[in-house]
Amino acid sequence: MKIVFLDRATLGDSSLAPLERLGELTVYDDTAGEVEVVERCKGADVIICNKTKITASVMEALPGLRLICIAATGMNNVDLKCAAQKNIAVRNVAAYSTDSVAQVTFALLLSLMHSAAYFDAYVKGGAYAQSKLFTHYGRSFCELAGKRFGIIGMGNIGKRVAAIAEAFGAHVAYYSTSGQNLAAPYLRLPLNELLKTSDVASIHAPLNRSTYNLIDYPQLRQMKPTAYLVNVGRGKIVNEAALARALNENLIAGAALDVFEHEPINPDNPLLSVSNPEKLMLSPHIGWLSVEARRRLVEKVAENCRLP
């Protein structure tokens, strides 16, 4: 079996040993454009990719292609309609990063809520050593216990986040973006009511027609001025210009984002120039990439590489 991995760099230093045992594996760090994809995949039975686009034109030029394995959950980089017409199987990997994303969700949220960077700088900068008090009242924070923790998208990750929020003593409510998840015993609410009543609104939904720009300026205006927004789902679920405006107008207490409309982030992204950057916690789409999650991902991709 001839396997070509087109964008190995997306997995960092993860071992590819499970893939190497399957057959003849050719690996490229990254591949740009249809011409390069076709050239590198001539004669391949299986293509593995994370972000590289596999278009209809690519599939037309590779008559021997039998399987496309996506080293991720999202499948928007592959023309699924064309693949089905050509009987090319397409397999993705789900539920490999649940624990990793849930952990990063709270790492971002708690760092923001607790002004972690501010207090760290206060000590390391020498101000604490000069203080007459054993503590410092420069910033205050509230507990999650007793607060409403709203979850947008109650899939595997949303459920794990809900369980952790409950461990903190928060009261969980949720909005189902698909209208199909009935995740009792949690309170299910319409989006507007969830936003109006939640102290934290945390996004764990996929990007599709119903979630694109789901959180725009009118929705942000509904939130409490003491509330926090977290997005570890997909960048285009939140209108970034609207969020920057809401932060500048102090409509919400803060926001934490691990995903963006364009990745890497555009240098002119309005979030990079908000008037009070301490209200914003940003990370470069790291939610999925714990060591353990990447190991599981490679193992599941190897399982998916069985030819149909």
C-alpha beads as a LAMMPS data file, in Angstrom:
LAMMPS data file: protein, C-alpha beads

308 atoms
307 bonds

1 atom types
1 bond types

-500.0 500.0 xlo xhi
-500.0 500.0 ylo yhi
-500.0 500.0 zlo zhi

Masses

1 110.0

Atoms # bond

1 1 1 0.000 0.000 0.000
2 1 1 1.416 3.387 -1.021
3 1 1 0.609 6.172 1.426
4 1 1 1.431 9.873 1.050
5 1 1 1.217 12.251 4.022
6 1 1 1.031 15.762 2.573
7 1 1 1.360 18.020 5.628
8 1 1 3.201 16.188 8.373
9 1 1 4.306 19.493 9.985
10 1 1 0.750 19.976 11.276
11 1 1 1.399 17.167 13.786
12 1 1 4.645 18.595 15.145
13 1 1 7.110 16.009 16.427
14 1 1 4.554 13.217 16.869
15 1 1 5.857 9.756 16.019
16 1 1 4.501 8.301 12.775
17 1 1 5.501 4.728 13.675
18 1 1 1.908 3.382 13.446
19 1 1 1.730 4.688 9.861
20 1 1 5.163 3.438 8.869
21 1 1 4.080 -0.129 9.629
22 1 1 1.251 -0.002 7.086
23 1 1 3.252 0.093 3.873
24 1 1 5.301 2.502 1.762
25 1 1 4.946 5.882 3.501
26 1 1 6.121 9.111 1.867
27 1 1 6.039 12.198 4.063
28 1 1 6.108 15.916 3.215
29 1 1 6.116 18.684 5.814
30 1 1 3.677 20.780 3.784
31 1 1 2.188 20.790 0.311
32 1 1 0.833 23.855 -1.453
33 1 1 -1.512 23.929 -4.422
34 1 1 -3.189 21.368 -6.637
35 1 1 -0.201 20.887 -8.943
36 1 1 2.093 19.898 -6.088
37 1 1 -0.555 17.630 -4.541
38 1 1 -1.027 15.757 -7.808
39 1 1 2.695 15.458 -8.463
40 1 1 3.416 14.061 -5.024
41 1 1 0.451 11.673 -4.942
42 1 1 0.875 9.950 -8.307
43 1 1 0.403 6.228 -7.786
44 1 1 -0.778 6.631 -4.189
45 1 1 -3.487 4.389 -2.763
46 1 1 -3.974 6.585 0.297
47 1 1 -3.565 10.306 0.959
48 1 1 -3.216 11.589 4.527
49 1 1 -3.749 15.303 5.102
50 1 1 -4.735 17.715 7.823
51 1 1 -5.262 21.090 6.145
52 1 1 -4.113 20.469 2.558
53 1 1 -7.056 20.762 0.171
54 1 1 -8.031 17.723 -1.883
55 1 1 -10.194 19.159 -4.640
56 1 1 -12.208 17.598 -7.434
57 1 1 -9.402 18.468 -9.860
58 1 1 -6.897 16.597 -7.697
59 1 1 -9.095 13.511 -7.572
60 1 1 -9.649 13.634 -11.338
61 1 1 -5.882 13.560 -11.823
62 1 1 -5.351 10.604 -9.465
63 1 1 -7.367 7.677 -10.876
64 1 1 -5.711 5.157 -8.546
65 1 1 -6.612 6.993 -5.351
66 1 1 -8.805 4.878 -3.086
67 1 1 -8.780 6.534 0.325
68 1 1 -8.317 9.987 1.871
69 1 1 -7.547 9.996 5.598
70 1 1 -7.941 13.359 7.311
71 1 1 -5.656 13.836 10.319
72 1 1 -8.310 15.955 12.034
73 1 1 -12.037 16.045 12.731
74 1 1 -13.063 18.740 10.245
75 1 1 -13.572 17.565 6.665
76 1 1 -14.020 20.874 4.852
77 1 1 -10.650 20.554 3.079
78 1 1 -11.903 17.636 0.939
79 1 1 -14.497 17.771 -1.841
80 1 1 -16.734 15.106 -0.313
81 1 1 -19.253 15.136 -3.153
82 1 1 -16.590 14.368 -5.749
83 1 1 -15.049 11.702 -3.518
84 1 1 -18.402 9.940 -3.205
85 1 1 -18.943 10.060 -6.965
86 1 1 -15.546 8.477 -7.529
87 1 1 -15.961 5.904 -4.742
88 1 1 -13.004 7.339 -2.859
89 1 1 -13.481 6.723 0.856
90 1 1 -12.914 9.719 3.160
91 1 1 -12.267 9.126 6.847
92 1 1 -11.688 11.641 9.613
93 1 1 -10.814 11.245 13.294
94 1 1 -13.257 12.229 16.024
95 1 1 -13.021 12.375 19.825
96 1 1 -9.223 12.199 20.003
97 1 1 -8.750 15.613 21.636
98 1 1 -11.685 15.847 24.059
99 1 1 -9.574 15.977 27.215
100 1 1 -7.008 18.295 25.662
101 1 1 -9.570 20.861 24.469
102 1 1 -11.472 20.760 27.760
103 1 1 -8.255 21.358 29.697
104 1 1 -7.229 24.282 27.474
105 1 1 -10.728 25.752 27.829
106 1 1 -10.226 26.150 31.553
107 1 1 -6.578 27.141 31.244
108 1 1 -7.623 30.113 29.117
109 1 1 -10.716 30.993 31.113
110 1 1 -9.074 30.849 34.527
111 1 1 -5.991 32.739 33.371
112 1 1 -8.294 35.501 32.156
113 1 1 -10.651 35.536 35.140
114 1 1 -7.811 35.547 37.643
115 1 1 -5.630 38.138 35.849
116 1 1 -2.823 35.569 36.012
117 1 1 -0.433 37.578 33.842
118 1 1 -0.959 40.709 35.962
119 1 1 -0.280 38.974 39.290
120 1 1 2.712 37.124 37.862
121 1 1 4.202 40.410 36.658
122 1 1 3.441 42.055 40.022
123 1 1 5.602 39.506 41.832
124 1 1 8.358 39.105 39.249
125 1 1 8.610 42.849 38.684
126 1 1 9.535 43.443 42.330
127 1 1 6.401 45.321 43.426
128 1 1 5.344 42.552 45.811
129 1 1 8.744 42.563 47.499
130 1 1 8.255 46.251 48.267
131 1 1 4.716 45.844 49.590
132 1 1 3.702 46.202 53.249
133 1 1 0.831 43.706 52.740
134 1 1 1.062 39.933 52.511
135 1 1 -1.409 40.047 49.595
136 1 1 -2.348 42.436 46.786
137 1 1 -5.709 44.058 46.043
138 1 1 -4.860 45.402 42.589
139 1 1 -7.344 43.069 40.887
140 1 1 -10.342 41.091 42.084
141 1 1 -11.848 37.868 40.821
142 1 1 -15.009 35.840 41.341
143 1 1 -15.544 32.130 41.868
144 1 1 -17.170 29.861 39.309
145 1 1 -19.109 28.207 42.127
146 1 1 -22.745 29.235 41.981
147 1 1 -22.401 30.873 38.560
148 1 1 -24.164 29.823 35.357
149 1 1 -21.777 28.188 32.918
150 1 1 -23.359 28.286 29.456
151 1 1 -22.147 25.837 26.836
152 1 1 -22.795 26.350 23.137
153 1 1 -22.560 22.950 21.468
154 1 1 -23.090 19.939 23.738
155 1 1 -21.051 17.297 21.916
156 1 1 -18.232 15.208 23.408
157 1 1 -16.119 18.238 24.309
158 1 1 -19.087 20.245 25.574
159 1 1 -20.069 17.407 27.873
160 1 1 -16.543 17.113 29.258
161 1 1 -16.405 20.872 29.873
162 1 1 -19.807 20.660 31.571
163 1 1 -18.542 18.000 33.974
164 1 1 -15.493 20.099 34.883
165 1 1 -17.642 23.210 35.348
166 1 1 -19.864 21.243 37.716
167 1 1 -16.781 20.189 39.680
168 1 1 -16.108 23.897 40.235
169 1 1 -19.650 24.243 41.565
170 1 1 -21.070 26.032 38.530
171 1 1 -24.614 25.497 37.250
172 1 1 -24.475 24.247 33.654
173 1 1 -26.915 25.247 30.921
174 1 1 -26.514 24.725 27.192
175 1 1 -27.674 25.615 23.713
176 1 1 -27.734 22.862 21.098
177 1 1 -26.523 24.261 17.776
178 1 1 -27.886 21.205 15.955
179 1 1 -31.166 21.082 17.873
180 1 1 -30.572 17.368 18.393
181 1 1 -28.471 17.045 21.549
182 1 1 -30.713 16.546 24.564
183 1 1 -28.053 16.397 27.261
184 1 1 -30.094 15.946 30.429
185 1 1 -29.660 16.676 33.323
186 1 1 -28.445 20.054 32.064
187 1 1 -30.812 22.929 31.425
188 1 1 -31.378 23.483 27.705
189 1 1 -32.022 27.090 26.690
190 1 1 -32.517 29.162 23.526
191 1 1 -29.338 31.001 22.553
192 1 1 -30.586 34.451 23.554
193 1 1 -31.597 33.293 27.019
194 1 1 -28.335 31.406 27.495
195 1 1 -26.345 34.520 26.633
196 1 1 -28.463 36.816 28.818
197 1 1 -28.157 34.641 31.911
198 1 1 -24.712 33.030 31.719
199 1 1 -21.612 34.195 33.552
200 1 1 -19.479 32.190 31.127
201 1 1 -20.466 31.336 27.544
202 1 1 -18.155 28.648 26.163
203 1 1 -18.285 27.589 22.505
204 1 1 -17.708 23.951 21.550
205 1 1 -19.587 23.684 18.264
206 1 1 -18.540 22.793 14.717
207 1 1 -18.604 25.377 11.948
208 1 1 -21.532 25.028 9.556
209 1 1 -24.269 27.175 8.037
210 1 1 -26.137 27.462 11.312
211 1 1 -23.093 28.415 13.408
212 1 1 -21.302 30.831 11.050
213 1 1 -21.237 34.231 12.820
214 1 1 -23.546 32.762 15.456
215 1 1 -22.072 35.223 17.960
216 1 1 -22.274 38.694 16.425
217 1 1 -22.693 42.157 17.942
218 1 1 -26.436 41.760 18.767
219 1 1 -25.672 38.539 20.641
220 1 1 -22.736 40.089 22.507
221 1 1 -24.966 42.967 23.592
222 1 1 -27.242 40.432 25.285
223 1 1 -24.473 39.200 27.591
224 1 1 -23.874 40.435 31.124
225 1 1 -21.163 43.090 31.531
226 1 1 -19.530 40.682 34.014
227 1 1 -19.628 37.690 31.665
228 1 1 -16.813 35.948 29.798
229 1 1 -16.881 34.468 26.304
230 1 1 -14.691 31.480 25.404
231 1 1 -14.259 30.120 21.879
232 1 1 -12.342 26.895 21.359
233 1 1 -14.716 25.691 18.625
234 1 1 -14.129 27.393 15.271
235 1 1 -13.058 30.963 14.639
236 1 1 -15.831 31.917 12.238
237 1 1 -18.496 31.168 14.843
238 1 1 -17.635 34.526 16.441
239 1 1 -17.576 37.762 14.466
240 1 1 -14.148 39.052 15.473
241 1 1 -14.811 42.705 14.592
242 1 1 -17.986 42.608 16.678
243 1 1 -16.134 41.042 19.595
244 1 1 -13.408 43.698 19.452
245 1 1 -16.109 46.372 19.491
246 1 1 -17.882 44.732 22.422
247 1 1 -14.633 44.597 24.412
248 1 1 -13.831 48.225 23.604
249 1 1 -17.322 49.236 24.751
250 1 1 -17.005 47.129 27.938
251 1 1 -20.107 45.137 27.038
252 1 1 -18.519 41.982 28.511
253 1 1 -15.805 41.355 31.095
254 1 1 -13.492 39.511 28.747
255 1 1 -12.979 36.864 26.087
256 1 1 -10.626 33.922 25.571
257 1 1 -10.047 32.527 22.077
258 1 1 -7.998 29.637 20.754
259 1 1 -9.410 29.773 17.200
260 1 1 -9.660 32.521 14.598
261 1 1 -11.318 33.280 11.291
262 1 1 -7.936 33.053 9.555
263 1 1 -5.144 30.866 10.936
264 1 1 -2.443 32.015 11.428
265 1 1 -4.190 35.198 12.577
266 1 1 -4.126 38.163 10.202
267 1 1 -1.861 40.975 11.449
268 1 1 -4.717 43.466 11.031
269 1 1 -7.183 41.396 13.080
270 1 1 -9.155 43.909 15.218
271 1 1 -8.656 41.726 18.286
272 1 1 -4.946 42.575 18.241
273 1 1 -5.668 46.252 18.789
274 1 1 -8.420 46.310 21.410
275 1 1 -8.166 49.255 23.796
276 1 1 -7.747 47.026 26.865
277 1 1 -5.791 43.895 25.870
278 1 1 -5.939 42.561 29.422
279 1 1 -9.588 41.722 28.766
280 1 1 -8.517 39.279 26.082
281 1 1 -6.681 35.937 26.305
282 1 1 -5.485 34.484 22.987
283 1 1 -3.702 31.261 22.048
284 1 1 -2.708 29.932 18.593
285 1 1 -5.137 27.005 18.086
286 1 1 -3.440 24.748 20.625
287 1 1 -6.533 23.173 22.182
288 1 1 -6.173 19.912 20.288
289 1 1 -2.438 19.334 20.511
290 1 1 -1.577 17.784 23.840
291 1 1 1.054 15.059 23.528
292 1 1 -1.551 12.429 24.328
293 1 1 -4.113 13.792 21.849
294 1 1 -1.607 13.795 18.997
295 1 1 -0.579 10.242 19.849
296 1 1 -4.218 9.145 19.733
297 1 1 -4.676 11.013 16.466
298 1 1 -1.843 9.182 14.712
299 1 1 -3.069 5.832 16.022
300 1 1 -6.606 6.490 14.777
301 1 1 -5.363 7.702 11.395
302 1 1 -3.443 4.421 11.099
303 1 1 -6.653 2.510 11.899
304 1 1 -8.476 4.522 9.240
305 1 1 -5.872 3.680 6.604
306 1 1 -7.387 0.259 6.002
307 1 1 -8.369 0.207 2.355
308 1 1 -12.096 -0.190 1.614

Bonds

1 1 1 2
2 1 2 3
3 1 3 4
4 1 4 5
5 1 5 6
6 1 6 7
7 1 7 8
8 1 8 9
9 1 9 10
10 1 10 11
11 1 11 12
12 1 12 13
13 1 13 14
14 1 14 15
15 1 15 16
16 1 16 17
17 1 17 18
18 1 18 19
19 1 19 20
20 1 20 21
21 1 21 22
22 1 22 23
23 1 23 24
24 1 24 25
25 1 25 26
26 1 26 27
27 1 27 28
28 1 28 29
29 1 29 30
30 1 30 31
31 1 31 32
32 1 32 33
33 1 33 34
34 1 34 35
35 1 35 36
36 1 36 37
37 1 37 38
38 1 38 39
39 1 39 40
40 1 40 41
41 1 41 42
42 1 42 43
43 1 43 44
44 1 44 45
45 1 45 46
46 1 46 47
47 1 47 48
48 1 48 49
49 1 49 50
50 1 50 51
51 1 51 52
52 1 52 53
53 1 53 54
54 1 54 55
55 1 55 56
56 1 56 57
57 1 57 58
58 1 58 59
59 1 59 60
60 1 60 61
61 1 61 62
62 1 62 63
63 1 63 64
64 1 64 65
65 1 65 66
66 1 66 67
67 1 67 68
68 1 68 69
69 1 69 70
70 1 70 71
71 1 71 72
72 1 72 73
73 1 73 74
74 1 74 75
75 1 75 76
76 1 76 77
77 1 77 78
78 1 78 79
79 1 79 80
80 1 80 81
81 1 81 82
82 1 82 83
83 1 83 84
84 1 84 85
85 1 85 86
86 1 86 87
87 1 87 88
88 1 88 89
89 1 89 90
90 1 90 91
91 1 91 92
92 1 92 93
93 1 93 94
94 1 94 95
95 1 95 96
96 1 96 97
97 1 97 98
98 1 98 99
99 1 99 100
100 1 100 101
101 1 101 102
102 1 102 103
103 1 103 104
104 1 104 105
105 1 105 106
106 1 106 107
107 1 107 108
108 1 108 109
109 1 109 110
110 1 110 111
111 1 111 112
112 1 112 113
113 1 113 114
114 1 114 115
115 1 115 116
116 1 116 117
117 1 117 118
118 1 118 119
119 1 119 120
120 1 120 121
121 1 121 122
122 1 122 123
123 1 123 124
124 1 124 125
125 1 125 126
126 1 126 127
127 1 127 128
128 1 128 129
129 1 129 130
130 1 130 131
131 1 131 132
132 1 132 133
133 1 133 134
134 1 134 135
135 1 135 136
136 1 136 137
137 1 137 138
138 1 138 139
139 1 139 140
140 1 140 141
141 1 141 142
142 1 142 143
143 1 143 144
144 1 144 145
145 1 145 146
146 1 146 147
147 1 147 148
148 1 148 149
149 1 149 150
150 1 150 151
151 1 151 152
152 1 152 153
153 1 153 154
154 1 154 155
155 1 155 156
156 1 156 157
157 1 157 158
158 1 158 159
159 1 159 160
160 1 160 161
161 1 161 162
162 1 162 163
163 1 163 164
164 1 164 165
165 1 165 166
166 1 166 167
167 1 167 168
168 1 168 169
169 1 169 170
170 1 170 171
171 1 171 172
172 1 172 173
173 1 173 174
174 1 174 175
175 1 175 176
176 1 176 177
177 1 177 178
178 1 178 179
179 1 179 180
180 1 180 181
181 1 181 182
182 1 182 183
183 1 183 184
184 1 184 185
185 1 185 186
186 1 186 187
187 1 187 188
188 1 188 189
189 1 189 190
190 1 190 191
191 1 191 192
192 1 192 193
193 1 193 194
194 1 194 195
195 1 195 196
196 1 196 197
197 1 197 198
198 1 198 199
199 1 199 200
200 1 200 201
201 1 201 202
202 1 202 203
203 1 203 204
204 1 204 205
205 1 205 206
206 1 206 207
207 1 207 208
208 1 208 209
209 1 209 210
210 1 210 211
211 1 211 212
212 1 212 213
213 1 213 214
214 1 214 215
215 1 215 216
216 1 216 217
217 1 217 218
218 1 218 219
219 1 219 220
220 1 220 221
221 1 221 222
222 1 222 223
223 1 223 224
224 1 224 225
225 1 225 226
226 1 226 227
227 1 227 228
228 1 228 229
229 1 229 230
230 1 230 231
231 1 231 232
232 1 232 233
233 1 233 234
234 1 234 235
235 1 235 236
236 1 236 237
237 1 237 238
238 1 238 239
239 1 239 240
240 1 240 241
241 1 241 242
242 1 242 243
243 1 243 244
244 1 244 245
245 1 245 246
246 1 246 247
247 1 247 248
248 1 248 249
249 1 249 250
250 1 250 251
251 1 251 252
252 1 252 253
253 1 253 254
254 1 254 255
255 1 255 256
256 1 256 257
257 1 257 258
258 1 258 259
259 1 259 260
260 1 260 261
261 1 261 262
262 1 262 263
263 1 263 264
264 1 264 265
265 1 265 266
266 1 266 267
267 1 267 268
268 1 268 269
269 1 269 270
270 1 270 271
271 1 271 272
272 1 272 273
273 1 273 274
274 1 274 275
275 1 275 276
276 1 276 277
277 1 277 278
278 1 278 279
279 1 279 280
280 1 280 281
281 1 281 282
282 1 282 283
283 1 283 284
284 1 284 285
285 1 285 286
286 1 286 287
287 1 287 288
288 1 288 289
289 1 289 290
290 1 290 291
291 1 291 292
292 1 292 293
293 1 293 294
294 1 294 295
295 1 295 296
296 1 296 297
297 1 297 298
298 1 298 299
299 1 299 300
300 1 300 301
301 1 301 302
302 1 302 303
303 1 303 304
304 1 304 305
305 1 305 306
306 1 306 307
307 1 307 308
